[in-house]
Amino acid sequence: MAERICGRLQTGSREFDSPSRLMKRKKGKPHSVIELTEKFRKVFLDYGFEEIINPSIIQEKDVYRQYGAEAPLILNRSFYLAGLPIPELGISKKTIGEIKKIADIDVKELQKIFREFKKGTIEADNLIEEMVKKLKIKAEKATEILTLFPKLKKLKPIPTKSVLRSHMTAAWFLTINSLIKKNILPLKLFSIGSKFRREQQQDSLHLYESLSASLVVVDKKLDLNEGKILTKKILSKMGFPKVIFETKTATSNYYAPETEFEVFVKQKDKNIEVGDGGLYSPISLSNYNIPYPVFNVGFGVERLAMLKKNITDIRKLVYPQFYASSVFNDKEIASHIKLKKQPKTKIGKVLKKKIEKAILKYKDEIGPQKFLIYKDQDVKIFISEPETNKKLLGPAGLNTVYVYQGNILGINKNDKKFQKEVQKGIKVYSYIEAISNLFAWLAEKKSFGRHTIKIADTLPSINLELEKVMEKFITSKNKKIDVRGPIFVDMEIEKND
C-alpha cells in the first residue's frame, strides 16, 4: 500500500532510492566526550557489566535517605524541578467580542476545549492543534485568540520535591533495591549519564551538566581492594596506566567510613583527580532494604577527555560550538577556495582548455596583437594584447595559489625563494587556470567585447572565492591572503558576421 510522506506519495518508485546529496559527504566527526563514553561502554561490557539507564529525576526524600544529615548540603547544589499550573480559562462577554474580531468560531466549542485542557485531557503542547482541528481555523488565528487570555502569560512555576540527580549514586540505590528482588548475585551494573549541579558559575572547570561513567557491584561478600584493582584495570584500558588512590578523611554519608577513595591519574608529573569510589554505607543500604555490600566507582568523562585532548577549559571541550575557536588545517582551507565562475556546457569546458593553452603559448608576445583561438558561425574569440610594447601576460600571470601554514599566497612556483611553500603547502589553482574558467564562462554567455584582468589584489579579482568562515579564521589567526601582482591579460569576443 502506498504511504503519503510529507504530503507526497511514496509508491516504491525510484525517487526515494537515488542517493541524497545529504549523504554525499566525507565521514562524520564525532564529539570527543561521546567518543570516550563509547570507549567506557566497551570496557564495562567487556568486564561483564550490564548497562542500565538510571532515572535522572530523584525525589528529595531519597536524597535524605541516602545522605542523612548531609542531605541539605547536597540539595543546596541540586536543581529543583517546577511546573506551571493549568489555568482555568473563563470566557467573558468582552472576550467573546474580541474573539469574534479574530475569527468567527463556535465559542461553546472553545469553552469545551478549555475544559478538556484544564482536566488534562488535552496536553498543553496540543492545545493549538486541537483548536485548529475543532474550530476549523488556522494556527495563527488560534495563537492570536490565546493572547486574549492574560492568565496564560502570568503563570508562575510551582516548585516540586523532585530534583535532578547531582550524583549517579542517588539513582543506584533505587535501581539496586529493585533488581536484587529478581536477580541472582553478583549484580554488575553500569550507567553512563548526566549529573546536574547548581554551580555558582560555569567556568573552565565547572558546568551545570556533566557526564558520569558509574558502576556498581552487589555481592554477598565484597573486598574494597578488589574494587580498586577493577578501577585500575578500567583506567588502564582507557589509556591511563598510572593510577593513584587516596582515602578520603571526610567520607560522604552514603559511603561506609574509611572506604571512600579518590582516583587520580598521573600525567606530566601531576596527579589529576578523575573519579571517586568506595563501599556504600550499611545505614544507607538498609534504608532501601539492600542486605548486601555494594561497591561503587564513578569517573568524570569530561575530565578524562580533557586530559586526552590536552584541553584546559571544559567549556571548549563540551561546547566547542559556543566557546572554541575554529581550527582549520591547510588542506581544509584549500578545499574551500572555489572558482567564482566556470563554464557549464561541453563547448564552454572545451573553450576553457583552449584559452588556458593559448595564454601559455602567446604569453611572451609583444603587443599590439591578437590571436584567434576559436570561431564558429556565431562568434570569434581572441587572446590579445592591445598596448604597444607590452607582453600579452603580465609578471604575476604565471603565479599559483598555495595555502601554507594558514596563509593563502599567490607565488611563482619556479622561484627558489618559495621552495618551502611549494613543497609543503597545498596547491589550489594557477592564476591562468582560474582566469581561463572566467573567460570561458563569458564566452559561453556570448558576452561580446573586450574582457581584461588587470591587477590581482584579492581572490575574487582572479575568479576565486573563499568561504567567509575561512576568511574570518585566517584573519583571527593573524595570517594573510596575499595574491597581489600585475596580470594584464585580455580576451575579445566578436560576432562572426
N, C-alpha and C positions, 0 to 999 in steps of 0.2 A: 504493500500500500504506500502511495506517495505521502511524504511528510512535507508540511509547509514550514520552512525555516526562514526567519527574519522577513516574512512576507513574500518569499519567493518559493516556487515549487521545486522540491527535490525529487527527481524521478529515477535516479540511478543513471542519469546522463553523465557524460564525461566532464561536465562543468566543474564538479567537485573532485574529480580525480587528478586534474592537472596540478602541478606543484604551484603553491602560492609564492608570491615574491617575498612574503614574510618569512618563508622557510629558507630562502636562498641567502644564508648568512654564514659567516665563519662560526666556529664553535663558541658557545656562550661562555661568559666569565662568571665563575661562582663567587659568592661572598666568602671572605676568609674565615669569618666566625662560623658560618654554616658548614664550610668545608671541615673545620676542626670538629664540629658537632658530629658530622658523619663519621669521622675517624673514631671519636669516642664510642659511637654506637657499635661500630665494627669490633672494637676492642672488648667492650662489655659483652656483646653477643658471643664472641669467641671464648670468653671465660665462663660461658654458661648462664648468663643473666637474662631474665625475661624483661622485656620492655613494658613499661606501664605509663599511661597518661594520668598524671596526678591532677586533682582539681586545683584550679588557680584561686578559687574563691573559698575562703575559710571563715567559719563563724568565730566571732570574738570569744565565745565561751571555750572553744578548743584551744585558743592561744593561752587562756588561763589554765586549762587542764595540763598543758604541756610545760609551760614556763613558771607556773606558780606565781610567787611574789615578783618575779622578773617581768611578768606579762605587761604591766603598764608601760615599761620602758620599750618593749618590743612594739607595742601598739602605737607608741608615740612616733615610730618611724614607718608605720603602716599607712596605706591608703584605705580609708573607709569608703564604702560604696553608698551612693544615694540615688534616689529615683524621683521623677516628677509624678505628682498625683494626677489622676484622671479627673478633669473638672466636670462639673455639671454645667452644660451649655444650654441655658434657657434662651428662648427667642421672644423678645418683646415686640410690641406693635411697631415701635420705631425701627427696630432691626429688620422686621419684615419688609418695611418700606424700602430700606437700604438694599436688602437682598434683591427685591424686585427690579431695582435700578440696574443691578448687575446681570441678573438672568431671571427669566420667568419660569420659576420652578414650583413644584408641589412642596410647600412649606411643611405640611404634615409628614411627608416622606423624609424631609430633612430632620425633623424632630425625632422620627423613628430611628434614623441613622445615629443621631447623637445619643439616644438612649442605649442603643447597642454598643456604642463606643464607651459609654460610662460603665456598662456591665462588663466590659472586657471582651465581648463577643467579636467586636471589630478592633483589631490591633491599631495602634496609633499610626504606624507607617503605612497602613492600608486605608486610612480614613479618606484621603483624597480620591483614591481609586474607587472606593465604594460610592462616593458622591458622584463621580463621573458616570459610573455604571447605572446607578439607580435614579439619578436626577437627569440623566441624558444631557450633560453639559461637558464643556471642555475642561481640561485640568487647570488652565489658568483662571477660569471662572470660579472653579471650586476653591482654589487658593485665595482668590480675591474675597470670596464670601467668608472664609475663615478669618480674614483680617478684621472683620466686623465684631469679633469676639475677643475683647482685650484680656479676658481671663487666661487665654492660651499663652499670651506674652508674659503675664505676670506670675506664672507658676514658679514656685521655689522648690529646689530639691529637698527631699526629706531623707535625712541620714538613716542608714540601717545599721545592724550589728554585724554586717559582713565586711570582711577586709580582703584585699588582695594579698596573697601569701608573700611574706617577706623572707621566708626560708623554705626550702623544699621539705624540710623536716615537718613543718606544720601539716603537710598532706600525708607524709609517710605513716603517721600514727593511725590515721583514718583508713588508709589502704591496708596496712598490716592487720588491723583489727578485723577487717572484712575477710581477708584472704586466709588467715590461719584457721578459720572455721571450715574451709572447704579444700585445703591443700595439704599435702604431705611435706613435712620438713625435710631438708632445709629449704627455705624460700630465698631465692637470689633474684632480686629485682633491681631495675634501674629506671630512671626517668630523667629526661633532659628537657628543661623548660624554663620559663621566665620566673624570676623573683622580682618583686617590686618594693622599692624602698623610698620613702619620702625624704630624700637627701635635702640638706639645706640649700644646696645648689648643684647644678650639673657642671662638672669641670673635667679636667684632663684625666681624673681618676674615678669620677663618680657619675653614675647615670641613674635615673629613676627605675629603669628596667634593665636587667642583665640576665644572662643565661647561667643556669647551674646544671652541671652533669653530676647527678647524685645516684648513689646505690645503697641498698641495704641488704644485709644477710641476717636471716632469722633462723636460729637453730637451738637445739636443747642445750648445747654447750658451745661457747664461743670464746676464743682466746684473742686478746687485743693485738698480740704480736702477729697472729695470722692476718688480721685486718691490715696491719702496717705492711706486711710482706706483699699482700694483694695490691695495696696502694702504690707501692714502689714499682711493682711489675707493670701496672697500668701506665704510670707516668713514663716508664722506660719505653713502652710500646708507642707512646705518644711523642717520643723524641726527647725526653728529659731523663737521662740515666742517673744524674746526681741528685738524689732526694734526701732531704733532712727533715726529721720530725722533732718538734718541740712541744712538750707537755704544757698545757696552759695552767697557770696558777689559779686564775679566776674562771671556773668552769661554768658554762651555760647550764641552767637548771634542768634542761632536758637530757643532759649527759650525766652519767654516773661520776662521782668525784674522782679526780686524778686520772680519768680516762680520755678526756678531750685533748686532742693534739692538733697543732697547726702543721701544715705541709709546706715545705719550702723546696724550691729547686735552685740549684746553683748555676748561675750564668754570669760569665765575665767577672768572677771573683765576688759576686754579690749573691746573697740569699734572698730570693723573691717568694713571697707567700702566694700560693696558688690554690690552697684548699684547707679543709677542716674536717676532722673526723673524730670518732670515739664510739663508746658503748652507751646506748640510751639508758637513762635513769630508770631503775626499777619502779620508782614512785610514779613517774610519767607513764610508764608502760602499764602499771596497774590501773591507772585511770581509764585505760582503753581495754582492760581485761586481756592484756597480752602477757602470758606467763613465761615467755622465753626471752633469752638475751637477744639484743639486736645491735649489730654493728652497722654504722653509717659513715660514709665519707662522701664529701661533695667537692667538686672542682669548679673554679671560676673559669668558664670557657673563654671569655674575653681577655682575662688576664694572661692566660696561656697563649692566646692568639697574638696578643701584643708582644710577647716575648719572641714568638716565632717570626713575626714580621718586623721586629725591631722598631715598633711604633710606640711613642711615649704618651700619646694623647688618645684615650679610649674613645673619644667622640669621633676622631678621624677614622678610627678602625671600624666602629659600628655604623656610623652615619657619614660615610665619605661624601654622599650627595649634598650634605649641608656644610661639612667642616673641612674636608680635604680638598686641596688644590688638584686640578687635573694634572696628570703626568703623562706625556706622550714621548715615545722614542722617535728617532729619525725616520724609521720605516713607517710609523703611523702618521707622522706629519706629511711625508712624501705621498702617502696614499690618498691624502685629502687635498692635494693640489690637482685641480682638474682644468681641462680645456673649457674656456667660456663658450666658444663657438666651434662647431665641427660639421662637416658635410654629412648628410643623412642618406643621400641617394648613391647608387652604384657609380654613376658618372662623376658625382662630387668627390667620391673617395679616389677615383682614378685621377682626377684633377689635382687633388692634394699631393699625390706622389709626383705628378708631372711638375708642379710648381716647386716642390722641395728640390727635385733633381735639377731644375733649371736655375734656381738661385745658386746652388752649389757650383754648377757648370760655369755660369757667367759672373760670378761674384767679383772677379778682378777686372772686368771690362770697364773701360772708361767712357763716360757719357759725353754728349747725349746719344743714347742708343736705346733700341727696344727690340726684344726678341720674341717672336711668335712661338708660343708653346702649345696652342690648341686652337682649332677652329671647327665649327660645324655650320649648318645652314643658318643659324641664328646669331652666333657670337664669334668673336675673335679675342683671344686672351694673350696678353704680352707681359713679360717681366721687363722692366725698363729702368733707365737712369736718365732723368730729364736734364740734369745740370751738367754744365761743361767742366771737364777735368775732374769729375768726381767718379769714384768707384761705384759699381752697382750695389755693393753691400758695404755698410759701414763696419768699423772695427769690432763692435760688440755683436755683430750678426752671427758670429761663429760660437758665441757663448752657449753654455748649457746650464740649466738649473740643477743644482745639487742641494741636498739637505745634509748638513754636517754639524754635529753637536748642538742641535736645536736651532741652527741658523739656516735660512734659505738664501742661497748665494747664486749669483749668475757669474760663472767663471769660464775661462778658456781652458779646456781640459788638457790642451797641449802645452800650457805654460807650466814650467817646472815648479814655480813657487806655489802652485796649487796641488802638488802631489798628494798630500795628506787628504785633502778634500775629495780628490778623485778616487783614491784607493780605499778610504774608509767611509766616505759619505755615500748617500743614496742618490743615484741619478734619477731625474724626473723627466724633463723634456729639454731638447735643444731649442734655442730661440727659433731657428728655421722651421723645425717641426711644428711648433705652436703657431707661428705666423702663417705657415702653409695651410694649416687647418682653417684659419680665419679667412685667408684669400679664397680657398676652395668653397667655403660656405657662401662668400659673397658672389662667387662665380655661379654657383648653384642657384642663387636667387636672381641671377642676371642683374646685379647691381651695377649698371653701366657707369663708366667714368674711371678716374684715376684714384687708386687707394694707396696711401703711404703710411708706413710705420716709421716714424722718425726717431724718437728717443725712447729707450726703455728706462722707465723710472719706477714703475710699480708692476706687480704681476699682471693686472688687467691690461697694461699697456702692451704686453706681449701675448695677449689672448689666454691668460691663465687666471685662475681664481682660487682663493684659499678659504676654507670654511671659517666663519667668524670665531668659533670656539678655539680653533687652532691659532688664529691670529692673536687672540687675547692671551692664549697660553705663552706664545713666543714673546710678546711684549712684557708679560708679567715676569718672565724669567730673564729680562734684560738681554734677550737675544735679538738678532736683526734679520730683516728681509732686505737684501741689497742686490738688486738686479740691474743697476744703473749702467747706461752706456749708449753710444750712438749706433743706430742700426741703418736708417735711411734706405729702405728697400721699397720699390714701387711695383704695383700691378695695375694694368689697364685692361678694362673690359669694353670692347666696342661691338656695335651691331655689325653683323656681316651682311652688308647691303649687296 
